[in-house]
Amino acid sequence: MEKYVKFNQNRWNNVSRKKGNPYTVPLTSEEYKEAIENELSVGLTVGKTVPTEWFEKAKGKKLLGLACGGGQQGPIFAGKGYETTIMDFSEEQLTKDRLVAERENIQIDTVHADMTKLFPFEDESFDIIFCPVSNAYISDLENMWKESYRVLKKGGLLMVGYMNPWIYMYDGDDVWDFPDKELLLKYSLPYDSSELEKQGNIEINPEYGYEFSHTLESQIGGQLKVGFAMIDFYESKDNRNRLSKYGSDYLANLCIKL
């Protein structure tokens, strides 16, 4: 495992043990029951839920939640009748899924694995891969796209959310912690925190870890290059982020394995 991946893995484990991060808080029984009683509502990004028609296009209900631990969306899928596997490199996050599954008497398979390596599944194992924003924490997307294509069945769907790269042109501390400070362009794209660290331009905060912006060519083009066809797309905004006044900070797309 590369140094930065191990660092980010430790970061997620540490964050998951603490209170306060919205992505590490498992569903309560009340939240779970409400989610199951209503129309499927899950998110690949902040600010918008995934269109229900995306799931209606699936040929089956065998679903892989990729980098999707935390006891939030996995239990909803399982409660809605999906044969659900959650793969995450954070054992602490997977613990949250097992907690909810045991409490609600639902079946969720949890797999502790790193998406920069070969996925521990047979070819054509899944009908859907559901991957909320997570690939900002890995430097190279090629393996992620190749392995996603391999483990999906023919006609299988890849649903993935990712950061709009332009937001990385600004200093994150200025964006979030100093709302009155003038925002100035600071970083060229693609943003690579590991390279900036080597150059002595930044220090990596253990609370956030290493991040990478990626180009649209590697995000969208990377999916097309391995054989996916894109069939839908949307943008969304996190209104807590002051950059969202100027444009969408999240992107999401639906691809099919032909």
N, C-alpha and C positions, 0 to 999 in steps of 0.2 A: 504494500500500500504506500503510495507516495506521501511525502511529508505533509503536504497541504491537506490531503484527504483525511489523514489521521487526525490532524489538527481540527478540521471541521467536524469530524465524527465526535471527538471529545467535546467540542463546543456544544453540539446538539444534545449529547448525553448530559452535560452540565446544566444547560438551559432547561432540559426536560425535568430535571430534579427540582428546579426552583419554581416558584409561583410567579405569575405575571405575564408570561409569554402566551399569547392567545393560541398559538399553534401547538402547544403542548398540554392543553387542558382537555381531558377526555369528556365526552358527553355525559351529563347526568342522566339518571333514569327518566326524568321528566322530559329532557331535551330529546332523548332517544325515542321515547314513545310519541312525542309530537311529530318528529321527523318521519316516523314510520306511518303515522296516520294520514300524512299529507303527501302531495305529489313529490316525487324525487327532486330534492334540491341540494346540489353539491357545487363546489367551486373549484375551478382550476386556477383562478386568480382572485384578487380582492376586487370587490365592487360590482360583480355580476355573477349570476349563477349559470351553470351550463344549460343550454337549451335542451328540453326534454326530448326533442326530436333527434338529437344526436344519439341517445340511447335506443331510440326506436329503430335506428338503422342497423343495430347489432343483430347478428344471426344467432347468437347464443348468449348465455349469461355467466360464462366463466371469465372472471375479471381479475386482473393484476393491478393493484394499487402500487405504483412505482414511486419510491421515496415518499410514501404516503402515510407514515406512521403517526401516532398521536391520539388514537382512540376517538376520532371525530368522523371522518368520512367512511372509513372501512366498515364500522358498525352499521351505518346507514345502508350501504350496499348489501351487506349480509342480511339485514332485516327486511330488505326489499326483494330478497330471493336470489341475489347474485351469489355464485360460488366464488367466494372472495379470498384472495391471497394478498397479503400486504408485505412488500419487500422494502426494507429500510436499512441503512447502515448504522442507525442508532438503536441499540438494544433497549435503551430507556423509552424511546418512542414506541417501540413494538410492545413493551410492557403495558402501555396504555390501551392498546387494541385488545390484548388478552384480558385485561381487567374488565373492559366493557363487555367483551364476548362472554366471559364467565358469568357476569352479573345478569346479563339479559338472555342467557341461554341460547346464544347463536354461535354459528361456526365461522371462525376466521383462522386461516392458516397464516402464520407469521414466519417470515424468512429473513434472517439477518445476513445481508449481502450488500456489496458495493457496486453501484451501477457503472463504475469505470472498468469493471472486470466482466468476464463472461457471466451471464445470468444463470443461476442454478436450476434451469428448467429445460425440458425436452423441446425440440422443435415443434412449432404449431400447437402450443399448449393452451392459449387463451383466445377468447373472442374480443376482449377489450383490454387495452392498457390505459389506465387513468393516472396521469402524472401532473399533479399540481406544481406550481412554481418551485423548482428545486435545482435545475441545472445551472443556476448562477453560482453554485458551489463546486462545480467541476470545470476543469480547464479545457478539456477536449470532449466534444459531443459525439465524435464518430462512433465510438463503441456503443454508446447509449442508443443511437439510431439503428445500428446494425443488429444489436441484440433484441431490440424491440421488434424489429421486422422478423427476425428469426423465430421468436417465441409466439408470435401471433399466427392464428390460423389464416388461411386464404379467405379474404373478405373481412378479416378482423380490423378493428378500429383502434387507432391511436389518438387519444385525447391528451393534449399537453398545453400547459401554460408556462409563460416565460416573461422575463422582464423586457420592456422596450429599452434597447441599448442606450438611447440618448440620455437617460437619467443619470448614467455613470459619468457624464461629462462634468458634473458638479460635485463639490465636496459634500459627502453625506452628512457630516457633522453640521455643516452650515445649513443644509436643507432641513434637518430634523431638530437640531438643538438650539439654533439661533435664528428664530423666525423673523427677526427684524434686520438681519444682516443681508446686505446686497449679495445676490448670487452672481458669481462670475464663472465663466468657462475655465475649467482647471485641467481636465484630463482628456487626452486624445483617445479615440476608440480603435480597436477594442480595448476596454479596460481590463487590466490583468494585475490584480493586487500582489501576486507573487513576484512579478517583474518589478513593480514599483517598490516593493520591499527590498529587493536586491539592490536597486539603485539608491536606496536610502531616502526615498521620497515619502514613504508612509510607514507607520508602524501598525501591525495587525492587532486589532482589539479582540481579545479572546471572547468577548460577548457577541461578536459578529462573525468572526472567522474570515477566511479568504473568499473573495467573490470575483466573478469574471462576467463581463458584459456579453460577449459573443457578438458576432456579426449576424445580420439577417441571412446572409449566405450560409453560415454554418447552422443557424437555427432552422430556417425554412428550406434552404437549398440542401442541407444535410439530410433532411427527411426524404426529399424528392430523389436525391442521389442514390439512396439505398433501395428505392423501388416503391415508396409510398406515393399515393396520389392525394393531394389536398382537396377536400370537398366542402369545407366550411372554415370560417375564421371570424374572430371578433376581437375588439379592444375593450379595456375597462380601466377604471381610475380608482385609486385609493385616495379619497378626499382628505385624508389626514396628511398626505404628502403635498406640500405647497407647489411642487412642480406640476401637479395634476391640473393646475389652473391653465397651463400652457399646452398640454397634450396628454394623451393616454400613457400611463406608465406600465401597463400590462398588455400582453398579447396572448391569444389562445387559438389553437387550430385543431381541426378534426381531419385526420388522414385515414385512408383505407389501404389495406394490403391487397393489391390486385392479383 
